[in-house]
């Protein structure tokens, strides 16, 4: 079941939006979870609202300026990386269960260490709101999970802030705060996963490799904490750094997924969702379709496309392959080679290729072009094989 939106317009103005919102919230799949899960989620979210209010401290104008800066950086990051982040999340949902950490802690942790908790709370809320479009993927958008995730970062900020009150050297307390921030986020989400009975997914939390990005994010945040007294504009350097790091992470995920799906193709539904987001994020991409699901056709395509990253699925009626960063000339050449190989091996199959930007800018455009070419080739093949009437 698709998750309903927060607000749905019905043409009756703001009052109408509120009336539509109420039944939408009551239909969230959250309320069909076991009672222990619902209670846990509500406790975490209520605590995330209450604790910053109870532990607040007086803020001055410099604190307010720093809060605005950190919030602006987090929002700018989310806006700049939205398409790439959607591609990464859509891709990971279609693969084996895995963590999908982001880099927003670069400013969330810095806010926790440099600001009163009330202002740090405001920074985290602003970052969470700006991040929502990157998570709102077709078939996967779960607002209550996003709210719960945001609440976990607030509690993580509270834990990080408390580390500053320990009788430790300054740098040591900062490192302890970074560890506490990550640990609290992981524990809160892990407990919810365990409470809902998804024990298989917990194995991902035990992998040390899952926290490499968290370690880099913490290092960026601690660097900002150290240099913020020098000059505010220095903090802006964190923005291009995190954007570049995010792009490298997405590229690594695409390469890893290509290696995995070559041996074990994704399901059609997962492939469609991932391809839609990946094509939107990339400047150049291509799709190849074959109207045969014969194992020999699948094996030949996997062998011939070895020179570029590709993600595919094999259905009952054919095969589709998304070629990442593949220009139109390379896609056409691959399709031509594949036709020759399959014809030589006696495999009856039609092959079509479409590329962005030549044939369109979204998945629907490329699939439509491929479908039209397949129909045309099948018609031409039937015409060539039909017996000619005698003169």
N, C-alpha and C positions, 0 to 999 in steps of 0.2 A: 504493500500500500504506500502510495506517495504521501509524504508529509505535507500537510496543509501550510500555506504561507502565514506569516504573522498577520498581515492585513490583506483583505481582498476587496477591491472596489466594486460596488454595485450600482454606481451612478447616482447615489442619493446623498453624496457629500460625506463630511467627516462623521456625522452621527451614524450613517449607514455603515461606515468602516468599522466602528466600534461594535455594532450589532453583529456584523459578520465575524469579527474577531473572537467573540465569546464562544460560539459553538466550535470554531476552529481549534481553539485551545483545548476544549473538552474532548476532542477526537484525537489528540496526540497519542501516539503509541506508548508514550511514557506511562499512561494510566493503566495500560494492560500488562505492565511489568509486575513481578511479585511485590507484595507489600513492603518487604524489607528493602527492595531496590528503591521504591518511591520514597520511603522514609529517609534512606541514606541521602538521596539526591536533594530532598528538601532541607535536610539538616546542613549539608554542605553549602547550599545556596543561601540559606538564612544566615549562616555564620559568616559568609563572605560579605554580606551587607552589614551585619551588626558589628563585627570586630573592628573594621576601620573607624567606625563612629565612636566606639568605646575607647580605642587607643589613640585617638587623634591628638595632635599637638598644634600649637599656634604656628601659623604660616605667615611669612612676610612677602613683600612684593617680589623679591628675588626668587623665592620658592615658586610663586605663581608664574613668573616668567620662564623658569626652568621646566615647570610642568607643561606649559604651552608648547615649549620647544620639543620636549620628549614626545608629547602626544602628536605633534605635527610630523615628527620623524616616523613614528609608527604608522600613521595614516598614509604618509607619502610612500612608505615601503609597501603597504598593502595594495594601494592603488597601482603602483608601478609593476608589481609582480603578480597581479590578480590572475591573468591568463595562464602564466606558467604554474602558479600554485594550483589552479583548478586542474591543469593537465597532470600534475604530480599526484594529486589526491585521487582523481579519476582512475589513473593508471594503477595506483596501489590498491584501490578497492577491488580491481579485477584480478589482482595477483594474490599470492599467499598473504595471510594476515601480517601486518607490519605496522610499526609506529610511524607517524608522519609528523615529526616535530617541525615547528616553524622557527623563525628568527626574531619573533616579536619580543622575546625575553631580553634581547639586547637593550631595549628601552624599558621594559617592565621591571627587570632587575635593577637597572640603574635608578629608576624612579623609587623603588623600594628602599634603596640605600641612601638616596640624596634628599628625599622629600618626606614631609609628614604623611602618614598613611592615608589621610583623607584625600590629599592631592595625588598620591600614588594610585589610589583607587580610581580616581577620575581618569588618569592616564591609561590604566588597564581597561577600563570600560570603553574609552574612546578607541583603543586598539582593537578590542573585541568586536565592536560594531563595524569598524572599517574592514575587519577580516571576514565578516560573514559572507559577502558575495563570493569569496574564494572557496567557501565550503558548500555553497548552495548549488550542488550539482544534481542534475536530473536523476531521480530515483534514489538519491543518497542524502538529501537535505534533511537533517533532523534538528530543528531549532532547540529542543530541550537539551540535546547533547552539547550543542555549542554553548548554551547558557551554563551548563554544568562545567564545561571545560574552562570557560571564562572565570567561573567561581573558584576553580582550583588554582588559577593564577593569582587571584586575590589572596587566598589563604597562603599560597607560596610566598607572596610578597610580605605577608605578616610574619611568617617564619623567618624569612631572610632578615627582616628588620630587627627581630629579637636577637639575632646573632651579634648585632653591633653592641648589645648591652653586656655581652660576655666579657670577662676579664682576660682578653686576648690581645696580642699585638694587632695593630690596625690592619695590616695586609692579611694576616691570618684570619681575622674576623670577616674580611671581605670574601676570602676563599670559602670559609665555612658558610657564609650567606649564600654564595652561588650554589654550593652543594645542597644546602637546605631547600633552596628555591626549586631545583630540579627534582629532588627527592620527594618533596611534598606533592608536586604535580603528578609524579609517577604513582605514588602511593594512593592518592585520592582516586585517580582514574582506574588504577589496578584493582582497588577494592570494589569499585562499581562493576567492573568487568567480572570479577569473581562472584559477586553477589548475584549477578544475573545468570550465572552458570556457564559462562564462556571460558572454561578453564583452558581450552586449547590455545586461546589467544594470549594467555599469560606467559607462554614460553617466549614470546617475543620480548617481554620485559626483562628477561634474564640474559639477553644477548648484550655483551659489552659494545658491540658495533652499533647498536641502536642509539647510543648516546654520544656519538662523535659530534654530531651537529650541536647538541646541547652544550658540549664542552667548548666548542668554538664560540657559541653564542654567549656563554658565560665570560669568556675571555674578552669579547668585544665590550660587554657591559662593564666589566671591571676596569677596562682601559678608559671608558668614558667617565667612570667615577673618579679615576685618578687625574684626568686632564680637564675636568669641567671647570676647575678653579682658574685655569690658565686663560681661557677665552672661550666664550660660548660657541663661536663658529667652528671651533675644532670638533665639536660634537657632530656637525653635519657630515664629517668624513665617514661616519659610521653608515650613512645611507648608501653611498655607492659600494661600500665594502660588503654590506649585507645583501644588496641586490646581486652583486657579482657572485657571492657565495651561494645564493639561492639558485641562480642559473646553473652553476656547476653541479649542484645537487640534483636538479631536475634532469640535466643531461646524463648524469650517472644513473639515475633511476630508469631513464629511457633505454640506456645501453643494457642495463641489467635485465630489464623486462624483455628486451629483444632477444637476449641470449636464452631466457627461460621459455618464451613462447615459441621459439623456433622448434624446441623439442616438445613442448606441450602447449598447443594453441589455447587462447582464452575462449570463454563462451561467447556466443554471438552478442548477447546483451551487454556484457562487460566490454567487448571490443567496440561496439557502437558508441558507448558512453565515453570510453577512453579516447577513441579516435576523434570524436567531436571536439573534445577539449584540446587534444594535442594539435590538431590541424588549426584550431583558432589561435594557438600560441605560437606556432611556427610560421616563418615567412615562406618557407618552401617545404612542400610535402607532396606525396603522391599515393595513389591507391591502385592496386592491380586486382582484378577479379577474374576468376576462372569458373566456368559453369560445370565443373566436375570436381567431385570430392574424392576421386580415386587416389589411393595412397601414393601411386607413382607420381601423380601431378603435384601432390603436396610435397613429396620428397624433392622433386626437381626444382620447384620454386624455392624451397628452403636452401638448396644447394646453390642456385644461381644468384640469389640475393645476398650471399654471404659477405659481399663487399660493403653493405650498408645496414644500419639498424632497421629492423622491421618487426612489426607486431601483427599477428594474424589470428584468424579463426577458421576452422573447417566445419561447415554445416552440412546438412543432408543434401543440399542442392548445389553446393559449390564452396569455393574458397575465396577469402578476401584477405589482402595483405596491405597494411599501412606502412609505407616506406618513409622513414624519418629523414628530414633534411635531404631529400632526393629530388633533384631538379627534373624538369619534364623530359629533357633529352635522355637522361639516365633511365627514367621510368619507361620511356618508349623503347629504348634499346633492350632493356630487360624483358619487356613483353615480346619483342620480336625474337629474341634468343629462345625464350620459353616456347613460343609457337613452333619454332624449328625443331627443338628437342622433342617436344611431345608428338609432333607429326612423324618424326623419325622413329619414335618408339611405338607408333601406331595407336596413340591415345587420342580419342576423339574428344576434343575440348576447344571451346572458344575462349579467347583471352582479351581483356580490355584494360586500358590504362587511362588514368586521369590525373592531372597534376594541378596543384595550387602554385601560382595564381592563374595559369593559362585557362583552366576550365572552371574556375570558381574559387570562392574563398572559404567555403564551409564544407562539412562532410556531406550534406544533402546534395550540394552541387556536384561534387565529385562522383558520388554514387549514381546520380542521375545520368551523368555523361557515360559512366561505365555501363550502366544498364542499356542505354540507347545503342552503344557500340556492340554489346553482346547480342542484342536483338538483330542488329543489322548483319553481323557476321553469321549468326545462325541462319538467317534467311538466305544469305548468299550461299552458305554451305548446302542448304536444302536444294536451292536452285541448281547448283553445280552437280549434285548427285542424282537429281531426278532424270529419268530417261527422256531423251528427246523424241518428239513425235516424228514418225517417218514422213519423208517428203512425198 
